[in-house]
Amino acid sequence: MNPEIALSKNELVRFLGKPQRDFTREDIVRYVTESDIEMVNFMYPAADGRLKTLNFVINSLAYLETILTLGERVDGSSLFPFISAGSSDLYVVPRYRTAFRDPFAEIPTLTMLCSFCDKDGQPLESSPEHTLHKACEEFTRTTGMRFQAMGELEYYVIAEDTSRFPATDQKGYHESAPFVKYNDFRTLCMSYIARTGGQIKYGHSEVGNFTLDGTVYEQNEIEFLPVDAEDAADQLMVAKWVIRNLAFREGYDVTFAPKITTGKAGSGLHIHMRMVRDGRNCMLDSNRRISEEARKAIAGLMKLAPAITAFGNTNPTSYFRLVPHQEAPTNVCWGDRNRSVLVRVPLGWTADADMCAAINPGQSTPAEIDATQKQTVEIRSADGSADVYQLLAGLAVALRYGFELENALEIAEKTYVDVNIHAEENASRLATLDSLPVDCAGSADSLEAVRDVFEARGVFSRGMIDGILRKLRSYDPAEAEAAKNDPAKMQRMVEKYFHC
């Protein structure tokens, strides 16, 4: 068997002997009938950013083939605010490539993610998932490359304080047990996510850990491998579903909320991006320096970054995180290996050295391992409140926009920084940079100012943009401002948006 197939944690991949992207309806029928699957679940993301579920008992082969082919009707007005009750029916149609065996179901169950179609059987223009699909298509049409992405999913595990081997406050980065308590929970989450088809890079404990009123808050991160952006969004959605289900089963609470309390690290959703042509990563040039194409794409991010907060920072607590000195960005700039910037070019494997041979004498790096494939750029503003489909769609638009700007390379040069912009001695450089919005209203204003860019070519529908603006402006900015330096008020707001 192909090693890639044999090593997959997705049971269907091993059973069918093919990668998920190649699953067909016939494959699904075969797996269900030969593996004694009793139920099929359809799951689909709604406007609140959570996966919804529809259960089917499989009582005949004809019924199984019918639902796999035709999907089912759902009430769109209960899922999306822009759909009226008077014409609310939508279809949900499964995407076979997303199939996995449900790791939580006592009854043998197969689960698939679905896409929405309207009354005419066409993809629902305003659905977040289809918006991302359109954004990726337009990116490829303009650049000739595919947009790939991966997320760094940060979250807090919350449980009763045991007072044994206490962690050092705000020093949890890559800490090991017993000074962090939920490594085993994180690795269990990683195992379950892999069973659903998630392509995981690694996991670790993160900076944030503290005790508050007898309760331990421990921050963790699971990072994914770069895949096509549509698959990346699906994987992040399923991963959050897995983590929450496992926490419920284990008696913990978890939150992806961007901020917990004053002075403690918030949880972001950093997104790494790369552009691929004919299977080759285009982020570096032939000299292993950041490529001209990558700098054009970064320029698009620089121009549209304030507006992208409308997709990636969607409730008032998001802006408690985007403050100086809390490992979160505040200004529109980019740089190499610099964690004070908005867009970071992470350390790549670009040195002309064989580290493997240096550390392990006699073991050289195999010729088929190409270190340049690992290079990405990372945007650090988004958090767990994001609609991941809208966020990745917005990023795809921004990257494409960079190729449409006549002065893209000039923009990239002017917004590049190689210093810690929050250090006092660099205040003059900081003053030359644009700032990210400081609240939801500012985010809405930033999006409205450039909405034509996102609506161009039919990627974001006008109704979707209107809905995002309406939601952002529905929050009371005075309430958030009053909570910024008042831990009690902040805690009440965090609880309000705890399960963002």
C-alpha positions as CSV (number, residue, x, y, z in Angstrom):
1,M,0.0,0.0,0.0
2,N,1.1,3.6,-0.7
3,P,2.8,4.8,2.5
4,E,0.7,8.0,2.3
5,I,-2.4,5.9,2.4
6,A,-1.1,3.5,5.1
7,L,-0.1,6.3,7.4
8,S,-3.4,8.2,7.1
9,K,-5.5,8.3,10.3
10,N,-8.7,8.6,8.4
11,E,-10.3,5.2,8.4
12,L,-11.9,5.7,5.0
13,V,-8.6,6.6,3.3
14,R,-7.1,3.3,4.5
15,F,-10.2,1.3,3.7
16,L,-10.7,2.7,0.2
17,G,-6.9,3.0,-0.6
18,K,-7.2,6.5,-2.0
19,P,-6.8,10.1,-0.7
20,Q,-9.9,12.0,0.5
21,R,-9.9,14.3,-2.5
22,D,-10.6,11.4,-4.7
23,F,-13.6,10.0,-2.8
24,T,-16.7,9.3,-5.0
25,R,-20.3,8.5,-4.2
26,E,-19.6,4.9,-5.0
27,D,-16.7,4.9,-2.5
28,I,-19.0,6.2,0.2
29,V,-21.7,3.6,-0.5
30,R,-19.1,0.8,-0.4
31,Y,-17.7,2.0,2.9
32,V,-21.2,2.3,4.5
33,T,-22.3,-1.1,3.3
34,E,-19.1,-3.0,4.0
35,S,-18.4,-1.4,7.4
36,D,-21.8,-1.8,8.9
37,I,-22.4,2.0,9.1
38,E,-25.9,2.6,10.5
39,M,-26.1,6.4,10.3
40,V,-24.9,9.2,8.1
41,N,-24.5,12.8,9.4
42,F,-24.5,15.9,7.3
43,M,-22.7,18.9,8.9
44,Y,-22.6,22.5,7.6
45,P,-21.5,25.9,8.9
46,A,-24.1,28.5,9.7
47,A,-23.8,32.3,10.3
48,D,-22.9,31.8,13.9
49,G,-19.7,30.0,12.9
50,R,-20.7,26.6,14.3
51,L,-21.3,23.4,12.6
52,K,-24.9,22.2,12.4
53,T,-25.9,18.5,12.1
54,L,-28.6,16.5,10.4
55,N,-28.8,12.8,11.2
56,F,-29.9,10.0,8.8
57,V,-30.7,6.4,9.7
58,I,-29.6,4.3,6.7
59,N,-32.5,1.9,6.1
60,S,-31.9,0.9,2.5
61,L,-29.3,1.2,-0.3
62,A,-31.7,3.3,-2.4
63,Y,-32.2,5.8,0.5
64,L,-28.4,6.1,1.0
65,E,-27.8,6.8,-2.7
66,T,-30.6,9.3,-2.7
67,I,-29.3,11.5,0.1
68,L,-25.7,11.2,-1.2
69,T,-26.9,12.4,-4.6
70,L,-29.7,14.9,-3.8
71,G,-28.8,16.0,-0.3
72,E,-31.7,17.3,1.8
73,R,-33.8,20.5,2.5
74,V,-33.0,22.7,5.5
75,D,-34.5,26.0,6.9
76,G,-32.1,28.6,5.7
77,S,-33.8,31.4,7.7
78,S,-32.7,29.6,10.9
79,L,-29.2,29.4,9.7
80,F,-28.5,32.7,8.0
81,P,-30.0,36.2,8.9
82,F,-30.1,37.3,5.3
83,I,-32.6,34.6,4.3
84,S,-36.3,35.4,5.0
85,A,-38.8,32.9,6.4
86,G,-40.9,33.5,3.3
87,S,-38.4,31.8,1.0
88,S,-36.2,29.9,3.4
89,D,-35.7,26.5,1.9
90,L,-32.1,25.6,1.0
91,Y,-30.5,22.3,-0.1
92,V,-27.5,20.9,1.7
93,V,-25.4,18.6,-0.5
94,P,-22.5,16.5,0.8
95,R,-18.9,17.0,-0.3
96,Y,-17.6,13.4,-0.5
97,R,-14.0,14.5,0.0
98,T,-14.8,15.5,3.6
99,A,-16.1,12.1,4.7
100,F,-14.9,10.7,8.0
101,R,-16.1,8.1,10.6
102,D,-17.5,10.0,13.5
103,P,-15.1,9.4,16.4
104,F,-17.8,10.3,19.1
105,A,-20.8,8.4,17.9
106,E,-21.7,5.2,19.8
107,I,-23.8,4.1,16.8
108,P,-21.4,3.5,13.7
109,T,-21.8,6.8,11.9
110,L,-20.3,8.4,8.8
111,T,-20.1,12.2,8.7
112,M,-19.6,14.6,5.8
113,L,-19.5,18.4,5.4
114,C,-22.1,19.9,3.0
115,S,-22.4,22.9,0.7
116,F,-25.6,25.0,0.3
117,C,-27.6,25.3,-2.9
118,D,-30.5,27.6,-3.6
119,K,-34.0,26.8,-5.0
120,D,-32.6,26.6,-8.5
121,G,-30.0,24.1,-7.5
122,Q,-27.1,26.6,-7.8
123,P,-24.5,27.2,-5.1
124,L,-25.8,29.7,-2.6
125,E,-23.9,32.9,-3.5
126,S,-23.9,34.3,0.0
127,S,-22.8,31.1,1.9
128,P,-19.4,31.6,3.5
129,E,-18.2,28.3,2.1
130,H,-19.1,29.2,-1.5
131,T,-17.6,32.7,-1.0
132,L,-14.3,31.1,-0.2
133,H,-14.6,28.8,-3.3
134,K,-15.2,31.9,-5.5
135,A,-12.3,33.8,-3.9
136,C,-9.9,30.9,-4.6
137,E,-11.1,30.5,-8.2
138,E,-10.5,34.2,-8.8
139,F,-7.1,34.1,-7.2
140,T,-6.0,31.3,-9.5
141,R,-7.6,32.9,-12.5
142,T,-5.5,36.1,-11.9
143,T,-2.2,34.6,-10.7
144,G,-2.1,31.1,-12.2
145,M,-1.3,29.8,-8.7
146,R,-3.3,28.0,-6.0
147,F,-3.9,29.7,-2.6
148,Q,-2.9,27.4,0.2
149,A,-3.3,28.1,3.9
150,M,-3.0,26.6,7.4
151,G,-4.2,27.8,10.8
152,E,-2.7,28.0,14.2
153,L,-5.7,27.1,16.4
154,E,-5.2,28.5,19.9
155,Y,-7.5,27.8,22.8
156,Y,-7.7,27.7,26.6
157,V,-8.5,24.6,28.6
158,I,-10.3,25.6,31.8
159,A,-10.5,23.4,34.9
160,E,-10.3,23.3,38.7
161,D,-6.9,24.2,40.2
162,T,-5.1,21.2,41.7
163,S,-2.3,23.4,43.2
164,R,0.3,20.7,42.3
165,F,3.3,21.6,40.1
166,P,1.9,25.1,39.5
167,A,2.8,26.7,36.1
168,T,4.7,29.9,35.9
169,D,2.3,32.7,35.0
170,Q,2.5,33.6,31.3
171,K,5.4,31.3,30.7
172,G,3.7,28.3,29.2
173,Y,5.3,28.3,25.8
174,H,6.2,24.7,24.9
175,E,6.1,23.7,28.6
176,S,6.0,20.0,29.5
177,A,4.0,18.1,32.1
178,P,3.6,18.2,35.0
179,F,4.0,22.0,34.9
180,V,1.2,22.1,32.4
181,K,-1.7,19.7,33.0
182,Y,-3.5,19.2,29.6
183,N,-0.8,17.9,27.3
184,D,-2.6,14.6,27.2
185,F,-5.9,16.3,26.3
186,R,-4.2,18.2,23.5
187,T,-2.7,15.1,22.0
188,L,-6.0,13.3,22.3
189,C,-7.6,16.2,20.4
190,M,-4.9,15.9,17.7
191,S,-5.5,12.2,17.3
192,Y,-9.2,12.7,16.9
193,I,-8.8,15.6,14.5
194,A,-6.4,13.4,12.4
195,R,-9.1,10.7,12.3
196,T,-11.4,13.2,10.6
197,G,-8.8,14.0,8.0
198,G,-7.2,17.0,9.5
199,Q,-3.6,17.5,8.4
200,I,-1.8,18.5,11.6
201,K,1.7,19.9,11.7
202,Y,2.2,19.8,15.5
203,G,0.7,20.8,18.9
204,H,2.2,22.5,22.0
205,S,1.3,24.4,25.1
206,E,1.2,28.2,24.6
207,V,2.3,31.3,26.6
208,G,-0.9,31.8,28.4
209,N,-1.4,30.1,31.7
210,F,-2.8,31.6,34.9
211,T,-5.0,30.9,37.9
212,L,-8.1,33.0,38.5
213,D,-10.5,32.4,41.5
214,G,-9.4,28.8,42.0
215,T,-9.6,28.0,38.3
216,V,-6.7,27.1,36.0
217,Y,-6.6,28.6,32.5
218,E,-4.1,26.8,30.3
219,Q,-3.4,27.9,26.7
220,N,-2.7,25.3,23.9
221,E,-2.2,25.4,20.2
222,I,-2.7,23.0,17.4
223,E,-1.1,24.0,14.1
224,F,-2.0,22.5,10.7
225,L,-0.1,21.8,7.5
226,P,-0.7,24.0,4.4
227,V,-3.5,22.6,2.1
228,D,-5.8,24.2,-0.4
229,A,-7.6,27.0,1.4
230,E,-11.1,25.4,1.1
231,D,-9.8,22.3,2.8
232,A,-8.0,24.4,5.4
233,A,-11.3,26.1,6.4
234,D,-13.1,22.7,6.6
235,Q,-10.3,21.3,8.8
236,L,-10.4,24.3,11.2
237,M,-14.2,24.0,11.6
238,V,-14.0,20.3,12.3
239,A,-11.1,20.8,14.7
240,K,-13.1,23.2,16.9
241,W,-16.0,20.8,16.9
242,V,-13.6,18.0,18.0
243,I,-12.0,20.0,20.7
244,R,-15.3,21.1,22.2
245,N,-16.7,17.6,22.1
246,L,-13.7,16.1,23.8
247,A,-13.7,18.8,26.4
248,F,-17.3,18.1,27.2
249,R,-16.6,14.4,27.5
250,E,-13.6,14.9,29.7
251,G,-15.3,17.4,32.0
252,Y,-13.3,20.5,30.9
253,D,-14.3,23.7,29.4
254,V,-12.6,25.2,26.4
255,T,-12.8,28.6,24.7
256,F,-11.3,30.0,21.5
257,A,-12.2,33.5,22.8
258,P,-9.6,36.2,21.9
259,K,-9.2,37.4,25.4
260,I,-9.9,36.1,28.9
261,T,-8.7,38.8,31.3
262,T,-6.5,41.9,31.5
263,G,-2.8,41.4,31.1
264,K,-2.9,37.7,30.0
265,A,-2.2,36.4,26.6
266,G,-5.2,36.2,24.3
267,S,-5.9,33.4,21.7
268,G,-5.3,34.2,18.1
269,L,-6.0,32.4,14.9
270,H,-2.8,33.0,12.9
271,I,-3.1,32.1,9.3
272,H,-0.1,31.0,7.3
273,M,-0.3,31.3,3.5
274,R,1.6,30.2,0.5
275,M,1.1,30.3,-3.3
276,V,1.7,27.2,-5.4
277,R,2.2,26.8,-9.1
278,D,2.6,23.3,-10.6
279,G,3.3,21.9,-7.2
280,R,6.0,24.3,-6.4
281,N,5.9,26.9,-3.6
282,C,6.3,30.4,-5.1
283,M,7.1,32.3,-1.9
284,L,10.9,32.2,-2.5
285,D,12.9,33.1,-5.6
286,S,15.8,31.2,-7.0
287,N,18.1,32.8,-4.4
288,R,15.9,31.6,-1.5
289,R,14.8,35.2,-0.8
290,I,11.2,36.3,-0.5
291,S,10.0,36.4,-4.1
292,E,8.6,39.3,-6.1
293,E,5.3,37.4,-6.3
294,A,5.2,37.0,-2.5
295,R,5.9,40.7,-2.0
296,K,3.1,41.7,-4.3
297,A,0.7,39.4,-2.3
298,I,2.0,41.0,0.9
299,A,1.2,44.5,-0.5
300,G,-2.4,43.4,-1.0
301,L,-2.5,42.3,2.7
302,M,-1.1,45.7,3.7
303,K,-3.7,47.6,1.8
304,L,-6.7,45.6,3.0
305,A,-5.5,44.5,6.5
306,P,-7.8,46.9,8.4
307,A,-10.9,45.6,6.5
308,I,-9.9,42.0,7.0
309,T,-10.5,42.5,10.8
310,A,-14.2,42.5,9.8
311,F,-13.9,38.8,9.0
312,G,-11.3,37.8,11.5
313,N,-12.1,39.8,14.6
314,T,-15.9,39.8,14.9
315,N,-16.9,40.6,18.5
316,P,-15.9,43.3,21.0
317,T,-13.5,41.1,22.9
318,S,-11.4,40.7,19.8
319,Y,-10.1,44.2,20.3
320,F,-9.0,43.5,23.9
321,R,-6.4,41.3,22.3
322,L,-5.1,43.7,19.6
323,V,-3.1,45.9,22.0
324,P,0.7,46.5,22.3
325,H,3.0,44.1,24.2
326,Q,0.5,41.2,24.2
327,E,2.1,39.3,21.2
328,A,-0.7,40.6,19.0
329,P,-0.4,43.1,16.1
330,T,-1.6,46.7,16.2
331,N,-0.1,48.3,13.1
332,V,0.0,47.5,9.4
333,C,3.5,46.3,8.6
334,W,5.4,43.2,7.8
335,G,8.9,41.8,8.4
336,D,11.2,38.8,8.7
337,R,11.1,36.7,11.8
338,N,9.5,39.7,13.6
339,R,6.6,39.0,16.1
340,S,5.7,42.6,16.5
341,V,4.4,42.9,12.9
342,L,1.1,42.1,11.4
343,V,2.4,39.9,8.6
344,R,5.5,37.8,9.5
345,V,7.8,36.0,7.2
346,P,8.7,33.1,9.5
347,L,12.2,31.7,9.7
348,G,12.6,29.4,6.7
349,W,15.0,26.6,5.9
350,T,17.0,28.9,3.5
351,A,20.5,28.6,4.8
352,D,23.0,26.7,2.7
353,A,23.7,24.2,5.4
354,D,22.8,20.6,6.1
355,M,21.7,20.7,9.7
356,C,20.7,17.1,9.7
357,A,24.3,16.0,8.9
358,A,25.8,18.5,11.4
359,I,23.7,17.1,14.2
360,N,23.7,13.5,13.1
361,P,27.0,12.6,11.5
362,G,26.6,10.4,8.5
363,Q,22.9,11.3,8.0
364,S,22.6,13.8,5.1
365,T,19.3,15.4,4.0
366,P,17.6,13.3,1.3
367,A,17.5,15.0,-2.1
368,E,13.7,14.7,-2.3
369,I,13.2,16.9,0.8
370,D,12.9,20.5,-0.5
371,A,13.1,22.9,2.4
372,T,11.9,25.8,0.3
373,Q,8.4,24.1,0.2
374,K,8.0,25.0,3.9
375,Q,8.2,28.8,3.4
376,T,4.9,30.7,4.3
377,V,3.9,34.2,5.3
378,E,1.7,34.5,8.4
379,I,-1.0,37.1,9.2
380,R,-1.4,37.4,13.0
381,S,-4.5,39.6,13.5
382,A,-7.4,37.1,13.4
383,D,-8.8,35.2,16.4
384,G,-11.3,32.4,17.3
385,S,-14.3,34.7,16.6
386,A,-13.5,34.5,12.9
387,D,-15.8,33.0,10.3
388,V,-13.0,30.9,8.9
389,Y,-14.5,30.7,5.4
390,Q,-15.0,34.5,5.2
391,L,-11.6,35.1,6.7
392,L,-9.8,32.9,4.2
393,A,-11.9,34.3,1.4
394,G,-10.9,37.8,2.5
395,L,-7.2,36.8,2.5
396,A,-7.5,35.3,-1.0
397,V,-9.0,38.6,-2.2
398,A,-6.2,40.6,-0.6
399,L,-3.4,38.4,-2.0
400,R,-5.0,38.7,-5.5
401,Y,-5.4,42.4,-5.0
402,G,-1.7,42.8,-4.6
403,F,-1.2,41.5,-8.1
404,E,-3.6,44.2,-9.4
405,L,-1.8,47.1,-7.7
406,E,0.6,49.0,-10.0
407,N,2.7,50.1,-7.0
408,A,2.6,46.8,-5.1
409,L,6.4,46.5,-4.7
410,E,6.6,50.1,-3.5
411,I,3.9,49.4,-0.9
412,A,5.7,46.3,0.3
413,E,9.0,48.2,0.7
414,K,7.4,51.1,2.6
415,T,5.6,48.8,5.1
416,Y,8.6,46.5,5.8
417,V,10.1,46.8,9.3
418,D,13.0,45.1,10.9
419,V,12.7,46.4,14.4
420,N,10.3,45.8,17.3
421,I,7.8,48.6,16.6
422,H,6.6,48.6,20.1
423,A,10.0,49.5,21.6
424,E,10.2,53.1,22.7
425,E,13.2,53.9,20.6
426,N,11.3,53.0,17.4
427,A,8.3,55.3,18.1
428,S,9.2,57.4,15.1
429,R,8.9,54.4,12.8
430,L,5.7,53.4,14.4
431,A,4.2,56.8,13.7
432,T,4.6,56.2,10.0
433,L,2.4,53.0,10.0
434,D,-1.3,52.7,9.6
435,S,-3.1,51.1,12.6
436,L,-5.6,48.3,12.8
437,P,-9.1,49.2,14.0
438,V,-9.6,49.5,17.8
439,D,-13.2,48.3,17.9
440,C,-15.9,46.7,15.9
441,A,-17.2,50.0,14.6
442,G,-13.8,50.9,13.2
443,S,-13.6,47.5,11.6
444,A,-16.9,48.0,9.9
445,D,-15.8,51.5,8.7
446,S,-12.6,49.9,7.2
447,L,-14.5,47.3,5.4
448,E,-17.1,49.7,4.0
449,A,-14.4,51.9,2.6
450,V,-13.1,49.1,0.4
451,R,-16.1,46.8,0.0
452,D,-15.9,47.2,-3.8
453,V,-12.7,45.3,-3.7
454,F,-14.2,42.3,-1.9
455,E,-17.4,42.5,-4.0
456,A,-15.5,42.6,-7.3
457,R,-16.0,39.7,-9.6
458,G,-18.9,38.5,-7.5
459,V,-16.7,37.0,-4.7
460,F,-18.4,38.6,-1.7
461,S,-22.1,39.3,-2.2
462,R,-23.5,42.7,-1.4
463,G,-25.9,41.1,1.1
464,M,-23.0,39.3,2.9
465,I,-21.0,42.6,3.3
466,D,-24.2,44.4,4.5
467,G,-24.8,41.7,7.1
468,I,-21.2,41.8,8.4
469,L,-21.4,45.6,8.7
470,R,-24.7,45.4,10.5
471,K,-23.4,42.9,13.0
472,L,-20.2,44.9,13.7
473,R,-22.2,48.1,14.2
474,S,-24.7,46.4,16.5
475,Y,-22.2,46.4,19.4
476,D,-22.0,49.2,21.9
477,P,-18.5,50.7,21.7
478,A,-18.9,52.4,25.1
479,E,-19.4,49.0,26.8
480,A,-16.2,47.7,25.3
481,E,-14.3,50.9,26.1
482,A,-15.4,50.8,29.7
483,A,-14.2,47.1,30.0
484,K,-10.7,47.6,28.7
485,N,-9.1,48.4,32.1
486,D,-11.8,47.0,34.3
487,P,-11.2,43.2,34.9
488,A,-14.7,42.6,36.3
489,K,-16.4,44.3,33.3
490,M,-14.1,42.5,30.9
491,Q,-14.9,39.2,32.5
492,R,-18.6,39.8,32.0
493,M,-18.0,40.5,28.3
494,V,-15.8,37.5,27.9
495,E,-18.5,35.3,29.4
496,K,-21.0,36.9,27.0
497,Y,-18.9,35.9,23.9
498,F,-17.2,32.8,25.5
499,H,-18.2,30.3,22.8
500,C,-17.4,32.5,19.9
